[in-house]
């Protein structure tokens, strides 16, 4: 093999190594993002399930801001939902949601949910309008709905 042939082979191997490294990096990013998206979906599902149940049982609720919801239930502790935005471990914006009951104000017993999309809450009559990212859902209070009906 000649010197020119050896240089050509080494150039091709170098280019292959650069491309292989880039491909590996992209594969790891996709795997990480896919895992993070799966975690977000599970956290959002758990958050919505608990909030839906709380609103359904609400005798009264108060939305004092798009980041704060207080729910009163008959003969049960009231529930406070708080939404905050912060940076996660990777420096990306994330939503932190905390569900706390007044019978046990110890922060260790609070439910916490964390995911990337933004969340805001609006109160409307017998319902709560929930906005997650670009999606919206209406959660209805059974008791308040019956009170509004003639």
Secondary structure, DSSP 4 states (H G I P E B T S, - for coil): --HHHHHHHHHHHHHHHHHHHHHHHHHHHHHHHHHHHHHHHHHHHHHHHHHHHHHHT-SEEEEEETTEEEEEETTEEEEEEEEEEEE-TTS-EEEEEEEEETT---GGGSEEEEESS-EEEEEETTEEEEEETTEEEEEE-HHHHHHH--
